[in-house]
């Protein structure tokens, strides 16, 4: 079992008053983690620009 976390960043929604990037851009780190193969890394925290420090 793999355990990873994603930070979509500030995404423009009603909750943020429309501030931030688009929802599809915010999905980038989630999609990247979801499509990582079974031999890929685990225990990572990923943002839109790549790995983030814990």
Steps between C-alpha positions, in 0.01 A plus 500: 500500500626845407434816700542841339346846538423778252471876544296659219595851614253788510235405249240746368169387649205665670674437833803707395296773333640399163862560605765255384559277200237297316359175633657296220844640593436412865433141398851460353670363815206267573512356148879464520471291817206298368692402187826405675577137431518232770879525510493879542601690813285513814485728802512815290323835532449646152392844383442641154877556452612163632601356839457720808679470836300339781 
